[in-house]
Structure formats: C-alpha cells, structure tokens
Amino acid sequence: MRYFSALLASLLLTVVIVPSVLSTPVPPGVRSDQPIQIKSNELSSDGNGKVAVFSGSVVARQGDVTIYCDLLRVHYGAKERDIAKVEAVGNVRIVQGNRQGLAGRALFDNQAGTIILEENPRVSQGNDTITGKVITFYLNEQKSVVTGGAGQRVEAVISPKGTGINVGSKP
C-alpha cells in the first residue's frame, strides 16, 4: 500500500500543483506519509492480484488533495506491491484548495514517469486556466506539454494577478 500511496500522491499533487498554472517544476517522486482514503461503490480485483478497480462515485483523499472519478483502476507491476500505472476514468476532478484539474481520463504511468490528462483536460488555479487536447506532465524531466488537435488549440487564460505560464506547446 505504501507504493500506491506514493503513486497516488504523485498523481494528485502533480496534477494540482503544476497548474500554478504550469509554471512551477514538478518535484519527482512526490511522497507523503499521510494515509490515502478511497471510497467507492465497489472494489474488485482480478484473480492474480494484478489489477484493482474502484468503481462508482470514487473519492480518493490524501491530506488536502482529493480526486473524484467514476472509476479508478490500479495496475500492479511484476514485483509485489509495485504500481505500474493508475487510471482515473470518467468525470475526473482533482482538487487542492483553489487548484483543480479536470479531464475525462487521467493516466499515471510509473515506468514512463508521465501523467497524461485526456478528454477535454483543463487545469486551473483561481482564475488562471489552461486547456488543450492533451496535457502531459513528464515527472522525471520536470516539464509539461499541452498539445492541441484538430479543431482544438491550446488556450491559456491568465488573470492580471495570475502566476504566468511556462510550458512548451505544439499547435
């Protein structure tokens, strides 16, 4: 469970801290000693213990960070208790104070060191927001990339008292 804690903390904290708005580098390997509380309507696991699925009004909390989604899928790695990836699917909302990340899907890939927000991703802090087709956080490189797509360009809205944006983007 300690590995899941580190993984969820990294997912939650990175997605909500980066929106400062995307101006602060993400510390790799964010860890927390605080317990994670996950509530859902159902929990299922496959027979060999490689996937755990929390479904139905999922709420995961650690400290002041909360993630809401329809389904949270945890994929375990080859070693016992190692987490390979975590997927949050459906109405994903990650909240910490006035920071928020929204998407239809969020994927944390531990091996690749990435967090990918897809399906109308939006990150915000206060009145500052950034949207695109895909928002990718490269944890080991402490960088973020927001990409647009067909009919959807990257859009950043920065209020006069905003913190600014420092992110690479592709048209």
ChimeraX commands (.cxc) that place a marker at each C-alpha (Angstrom):
marker #1 position 0.00,0.00,0.00 radius 0.5
marker #1 position 3.00,2.29,0.53 radius 0.5
marker #1 position 3.74,2.23,-3.21 radius 0.5
marker #1 position 0.12,3.01,-4.01 radius 0.5
marker #1 position 0.33,5.91,-1.55 radius 0.5
marker #1 position 3.39,7.35,-3.28 radius 0.5
marker #1 position 1.85,6.86,-6.69 radius 0.5
marker #1 position -1.49,8.43,-5.80 radius 0.5
marker #1 position 0.25,11.28,-4.00 radius 0.5
marker #1 position 2.36,11.89,-7.09 radius 0.5
marker #1 position -0.68,11.78,-9.35 radius 0.5
marker #1 position -2.78,14.01,-7.15 radius 0.5
marker #1 position -0.15,16.52,-6.13 radius 0.5
marker #1 position 1.40,16.85,-9.56 radius 0.5
marker #1 position -1.86,17.47,-11.34 radius 0.5
marker #1 position -2.94,20.14,-8.89 radius 0.5
marker #1 position 0.40,21.76,-8.10 radius 0.5
marker #1 position 1.53,22.11,-11.73 radius 0.5
marker #1 position -1.36,24.47,-12.51 radius 0.5
marker #1 position 0.34,27.27,-10.69 radius 0.5
marker #1 position -0.58,27.47,-13.73 radius 0.5
marker #1 position 2.06,25.10,-15.13 radius 0.5
marker #1 position 4.82,27.47,-14.06 radius 0.5
marker #1 position 6.39,25.52,-11.20 radius 0.5
marker #1 position 8.57,22.48,-11.89 radius 0.5
marker #1 position 7.14,19.23,-10.57 radius 0.5
marker #1 position 9.27,17.54,-7.92 radius 0.5
marker #1 position 9.92,13.95,-8.99 radius 0.5
marker #1 position 8.91,11.20,-6.62 radius 0.5
marker #1 position 6.50,13.23,-4.50 radius 0.5
marker #1 position 5.82,11.17,-1.38 radius 0.5
marker #1 position 3.54,11.57,1.57 radius 0.5
marker #1 position 3.28,9.83,4.90 radius 0.5
marker #1 position -0.41,10.66,5.11 radius 0.5
marker #1 position -2.86,7.81,4.61 radius 0.5
marker #1 position -4.97,7.58,1.48 radius 0.5
marker #1 position -8.68,7.05,1.95 radius 0.5
marker #1 position -10.55,5.67,-1.05 radius 0.5
marker #1 position -14.33,5.34,-1.09 radius 0.5
marker #1 position -16.32,3.79,-3.92 radius 0.5
marker #1 position -19.48,1.82,-4.51 radius 0.5
marker #1 position -17.48,-1.28,-5.43 radius 0.5
marker #1 position -13.95,-2.71,-5.34 radius 0.5
marker #1 position -12.93,-5.65,-7.50 radius 0.5
marker #1 position -9.60,-7.35,-8.09 radius 0.5
marker #1 position -8.50,-9.90,-10.66 radius 0.5
marker #1 position -7.56,-13.40,-9.54 radius 0.5
marker #1 position -3.81,-12.91,-9.72 radius 0.5
marker #1 position -3.86,-9.53,-8.00 radius 0.5
marker #1 position -2.54,-7.50,-10.94 radius 0.5
marker #1 position -5.46,-5.04,-11.18 radius 0.5
marker #1 position -7.70,-3.45,-8.56 radius 0.5
marker #1 position -10.73,-1.48,-9.72 radius 0.5
marker #1 position -12.62,1.02,-7.57 radius 0.5
marker #1 position -15.89,1.93,-9.29 radius 0.5
marker #1 position -18.92,4.09,-8.69 radius 0.5
marker #1 position -18.58,7.60,-7.29 radius 0.5
marker #1 position -14.91,7.15,-6.41 radius 0.5
marker #1 position -13.41,9.64,-3.95 radius 0.5
marker #1 position -9.73,9.33,-3.02 radius 0.5
marker #1 position -8.27,11.66,-0.40 radius 0.5
marker #1 position -4.78,12.24,0.90 radius 0.5
marker #1 position -4.22,15.27,3.08 radius 0.5
marker #1 position -5.79,18.28,1.39 radius 0.5
marker #1 position -5.87,16.65,-2.05 radius 0.5
marker #1 position -9.00,14.90,-3.35 radius 0.5
marker #1 position -9.64,13.07,-6.61 radius 0.5
marker #1 position -13.15,12.30,-7.81 radius 0.5
marker #1 position -13.89,9.95,-10.71 radius 0.5
marker #1 position -16.25,7.26,-11.89 radius 0.5
marker #1 position -13.58,4.55,-11.91 radius 0.5
marker #1 position -10.06,4.23,-10.50 radius 0.5
marker #1 position -8.02,1.33,-11.90 radius 0.5
marker #1 position -4.71,0.36,-10.26 radius 0.5
marker #1 position -2.34,-1.86,-12.29 radius 0.5
marker #1 position 0.33,-3.62,-10.26 radius 0.5
marker #1 position 3.81,-4.33,-11.61 radius 0.5
marker #1 position 5.89,-7.50,-11.67 radius 0.5
marker #1 position 7.10,-7.10,-8.09 radius 0.5
marker #1 position 4.64,-7.47,-5.24 radius 0.5
marker #1 position 3.02,-4.15,-4.29 radius 0.5
marker #1 position 4.72,-2.22,-7.12 radius 0.5
marker #1 position 2.34,0.03,-9.00 radius 0.5
marker #1 position 2.82,0.12,-12.78 radius 0.5
marker #1 position 0.05,2.61,-13.57 radius 0.5
marker #1 position -3.11,4.19,-12.24 radius 0.5
marker #1 position -6.05,5.24,-14.41 radius 0.5
marker #1 position -8.82,7.59,-13.33 radius 0.5
marker #1 position -11.72,7.43,-15.78 radius 0.5
marker #1 position -14.93,9.39,-16.15 radius 0.5
marker #1 position -15.61,12.84,-14.73 radius 0.5
marker #1 position -12.09,13.13,-13.31 radius 0.5
marker #1 position -11.74,16.07,-10.94 radius 0.5
marker #1 position -8.65,16.65,-8.80 radius 0.5
marker #1 position -8.87,19.39,-6.17 radius 0.5
marker #1 position -6.44,21.04,-3.77 radius 0.5
marker #1 position -7.57,24.37,-2.36 radius 0.5
marker #1 position -8.21,26.72,-5.29 radius 0.5
marker #1 position -6.35,24.42,-7.70 radius 0.5
marker #1 position -8.26,21.99,-9.86 radius 0.5
marker #1 position -7.62,19.55,-12.70 radius 0.5
marker #1 position -10.48,18.26,-14.85 radius 0.5
marker #1 position -10.45,15.58,-17.55 radius 0.5
marker #1 position -12.38,12.63,-18.88 radius 0.5
marker #1 position -9.35,10.43,-18.22 radius 0.5
marker #1 position -6.08,10.69,-16.30 radius 0.5
marker #1 position -3.27,8.13,-16.59 radius 0.5
marker #1 position -0.19,7.92,-14.38 radius 0.5
marker #1 position 2.46,5.64,-15.88 radius 0.5
marker #1 position 5.07,4.90,-13.24 radius 0.5
marker #1 position 7.58,3.35,-15.66 radius 0.5
marker #1 position 7.38,6.20,-18.16 radius 0.5
marker #1 position 7.21,8.83,-15.40 radius 0.5
marker #1 position 4.25,10.56,-17.00 radius 0.5
marker #1 position 0.80,11.81,-16.13 radius 0.5
marker #1 position -1.50,12.29,-19.11 radius 0.5
marker #1 position -4.81,14.15,-18.95 radius 0.5
marker #1 position -7.13,13.49,-21.89 radius 0.5
marker #1 position -10.71,14.09,-22.94 radius 0.5
marker #1 position -11.17,17.84,-22.52 radius 0.5
marker #1 position -8.41,18.38,-19.95 radius 0.5
marker #1 position -8.37,21.65,-18.05 radius 0.5
marker #1 position -6.15,22.76,-15.20 radius 0.5
marker #1 position -6.77,25.89,-13.19 radius 0.5
marker #1 position -5.71,27.87,-10.20 radius 0.5
marker #1 position -8.06,30.64,-9.19 radius 0.5
marker #1 position -8.99,32.43,-12.43 radius 0.5
marker #1 position -5.99,31.14,-14.41 radius 0.5
marker #1 position -6.68,28.18,-16.71 radius 0.5
marker #1 position -5.09,26.17,-19.48 radius 0.5
marker #1 position -6.82,23.75,-21.83 radius 0.5
marker #1 position -5.83,21.62,-24.79 radius 0.5
marker #1 position -6.46,18.24,-26.35 radius 0.5
marker #1 position -3.86,16.51,-24.14 radius 0.5
marker #1 position -1.91,17.75,-21.12 radius 0.5
marker #1 position 1.19,15.68,-20.35 radius 0.5
marker #1 position 3.38,16.01,-17.27 radius 0.5
marker #1 position 6.89,14.50,-17.55 radius 0.5
marker #1 position 7.74,13.90,-13.91 radius 0.5
marker #1 position 11.40,12.93,-14.32 radius 0.5
marker #1 position 12.11,15.91,-16.55 radius 0.5
marker #1 position 10.01,18.37,-14.55 radius 0.5
marker #1 position 8.26,19.64,-17.65 radius 0.5
marker #1 position 4.75,19.84,-19.05 radius 0.5
marker #1 position 3.43,19.86,-22.60 radius 0.5
marker #1 position -0.04,20.93,-23.67 radius 0.5
marker #1 position -0.98,19.89,-27.19 radius 0.5
marker #1 position -3.85,20.95,-29.37 radius 0.5
marker #1 position -5.53,18.88,-32.01 radius 0.5
marker #1 position -7.88,19.06,-34.95 radius 0.5
marker #1 position -10.21,21.93,-34.20 radius 0.5
marker #1 position -8.82,22.44,-30.71 radius 0.5
marker #1 position -5.92,24.75,-29.98 radius 0.5
marker #1 position -4.13,25.21,-26.68 radius 0.5
marker #1 position -5.75,28.03,-24.72 radius 0.5
marker #1 position -4.39,29.78,-21.64 radius 0.5
marker #1 position -6.28,32.41,-19.68 radius 0.5
marker #1 position -4.18,34.35,-17.19 radius 0.5
marker #1 position -5.77,36.89,-14.91 radius 0.5
marker #1 position -3.86,40.14,-14.20 radius 0.5
marker #1 position -2.74,38.82,-10.83 radius 0.5
marker #1 position -2.03,35.34,-12.29 radius 0.5
marker #1 position 1.18,33.43,-11.86 radius 0.5
marker #1 position 2.03,33.05,-15.53 radius 0.5
marker #1 position 2.64,30.05,-17.72 radius 0.5
marker #1 position 5.90,28.36,-18.57 radius 0.5
marker #1 position 5.05,25.39,-20.74 radius 0.5
marker #1 position 6.00,24.02,-24.13 radius 0.5
marker #1 position 3.10,23.69,-26.55 radius 0.5
marker #1 position 2.59,22.28,-30.00 radius 0.5
marker #1 position -0.04,23.52,-32.48 radius 0.5
marker link #1:1,2 radius 0.2
marker link #1:2,3 radius 0.2
marker link #1:3,4 radius 0.2
marker link #1:4,5 radius 0.2
marker link #1:5,6 radius 0.2
marker link #1:6,7 radius 0.2
marker link #1:7,8 radius 0.2
marker link #1:8,9 radius 0.2
marker link #1:9,10 radius 0.2
marker link #1:10,11 radius 0.2
marker link #1:11,12 radius 0.2
marker link #1:12,13 radius 0.2
marker link #1:13,14 radius 0.2
marker link #1:14,15 radius 0.2
marker link #1:15,16 radius 0.2
marker link #1:16,17 radius 0.2
marker link #1:17,18 radius 0.2
marker link #1:18,19 radius 0.2
marker link #1:19,20 radius 0.2
marker link #1:20,21 radius 0.2
marker link #1:21,22 radius 0.2
marker link #1:22,23 radius 0.2
marker link #1:23,24 radius 0.2
marker link #1:24,25 radius 0.2
marker link #1:25,26 radius 0.2
marker link #1:26,27 radius 0.2
marker link #1:27,28 radius 0.2
marker link #1:28,29 radius 0.2
marker link #1:29,30 radius 0.2
marker link #1:30,31 radius 0.2
marker link #1:31,32 radius 0.2
marker link #1:32,33 radius 0.2
marker link #1:33,34 radius 0.2
marker link #1:34,35 radius 0.2
marker link #1:35,36 radius 0.2
marker link #1:36,37 radius 0.2
marker link #1:37,38 radius 0.2
marker link #1:38,39 radius 0.2
marker link #1:39,40 radius 0.2
marker link #1:40,41 radius 0.2
marker link #1:41,42 radius 0.2
marker link #1:42,43 radius 0.2
marker link #1:43,44 radius 0.2
marker link #1:44,45 radius 0.2
marker link #1:45,46 radius 0.2
marker link #1:46,47 radius 0.2
marker link #1:47,48 radius 0.2
marker link #1:48,49 radius 0.2
marker link #1:49,50 radius 0.2
marker link #1:50,51 radius 0.2
marker link #1:51,52 radius 0.2
marker link #1:52,53 radius 0.2
marker link #1:53,54 radius 0.2
marker link #1:54,55 radius 0.2
marker link #1:55,56 radius 0.2
marker link #1:56,57 radius 0.2
marker link #1:57,58 radius 0.2
marker link #1:58,59 radius 0.2
marker link #1:59,60 radius 0.2
marker link #1:60,61 radius 0.2
marker link #1:61,62 radius 0.2
marker link #1:62,63 radius 0.2
marker link #1:63,64 radius 0.2
marker link #1:64,65 radius 0.2
marker link #1:65,66 radius 0.2
marker link #1:66,67 radius 0.2
marker link #1:67,68 radius 0.2
marker link #1:68,69 radius 0.2
marker link #1:69,70 radius 0.2
marker link #1:70,71 radius 0.2
marker link #1:71,72 radius 0.2
marker link #1:72,73 radius 0.2
marker link #1:73,74 radius 0.2
marker link #1:74,75 radius 0.2
marker link #1:75,76 radius 0.2
marker link #1:76,77 radius 0.2
marker link #1:77,78 radius 0.2
marker link #1:78,79 radius 0.2
marker link #1:79,80 radius 0.2
marker link #1:80,81 radius 0.2
marker link #1:81,82 radius 0.2
marker link #1:82,83 radius 0.2
marker link #1:83,84 radius 0.2
marker link #1:84,85 radius 0.2
marker link #1:85,86 radius 0.2
marker link #1:86,87 radius 0.2
marker link #1:87,88 radius 0.2
marker link #1:88,89 radius 0.2
marker link #1:89,90 radius 0.2
marker link #1:90,91 radius 0.2
marker link #1:91,92 radius 0.2
marker link #1:92,93 radius 0.2
marker link #1:93,94 radius 0.2
marker link #1:94,95 radius 0.2
marker link #1:95,96 radius 0.2
marker link #1:96,97 radius 0.2
marker link #1:97,98 radius 0.2
marker link #1:98,99 radius 0.2
marker link #1:99,100 radius 0.2
marker link #1:100,101 radius 0.2
marker link #1:101,102 radius 0.2
marker link #1:102,103 radius 0.2
marker link #1:103,104 radius 0.2
marker link #1:104,105 radius 0.2
marker link #1:105,106 radius 0.2
marker link #1:106,107 radius 0.2
marker link #1:107,108 radius 0.2
marker link #1:108,109 radius 0.2
marker link #1:109,110 radius 0.2
marker link #1:110,111 radius 0.2
marker link #1:111,112 radius 0.2
marker link #1:112,113 radius 0.2
marker link #1:113,114 radius 0.2
marker link #1:114,115 radius 0.2
marker link #1:115,116 radius 0.2
marker link #1:116,117 radius 0.2
marker link #1:117,118 radius 0.2
marker link #1:118,119 radius 0.2
marker link #1:119,120 radius 0.2
marker link #1:120,121 radius 0.2
marker link #1:121,122 radius 0.2
marker link #1:122,123 radius 0.2
marker link #1:123,124 radius 0.2
marker link #1:124,125 radius 0.2
marker link #1:125,126 radius 0.2
marker link #1:126,127 radius 0.2
marker link #1:127,128 radius 0.2
marker link #1:128,129 radius 0.2
marker link #1:129,130 radius 0.2
marker link #1:130,131 radius 0.2
marker link #1:131,132 radius 0.2
marker link #1:132,133 radius 0.2
marker link #1:133,134 radius 0.2
marker link #1:134,135 radius 0.2
marker link #1:135,136 radius 0.2
marker link #1:136,137 radius 0.2
marker link #1:137,138 radius 0.2
marker link #1:138,139 radius 0.2
marker link #1:139,140 radius 0.2
marker link #1:140,141 radius 0.2
marker link #1:141,142 radius 0.2
marker link #1:142,143 radius 0.2
marker link #1:143,144 radius 0.2
marker link #1:144,145 radius 0.2
marker link #1:145,146 radius 0.2
marker link #1:146,147 radius 0.2
marker link #1:147,148 radius 0.2
marker link #1:148,149 radius 0.2
marker link #1:149,150 radius 0.2
marker link #1:150,151 radius 0.2
marker link #1:151,152 radius 0.2
marker link #1:152,153 radius 0.2
marker link #1:153,154 radius 0.2
marker link #1:154,155 radius 0.2
marker link #1:155,156 radius 0.2
marker link #1:156,157 radius 0.2
marker link #1:157,158 radius 0.2
marker link #1:158,159 radius 0.2
marker link #1:159,160 radius 0.2
marker link #1:160,161 radius 0.2
marker link #1:161,162 radius 0.2
marker link #1:162,163 radius 0.2
marker link #1:163,164 radius 0.2
marker link #1:164,165 radius 0.2
marker link #1:165,166 radius 0.2
marker link #1:166,167 radius 0.2
marker link #1:167,168 radius 0.2
marker link #1:168,169 radius 0.2
marker link #1:169,170 radius 0.2
marker link #1:170,171 radius 0.2
view
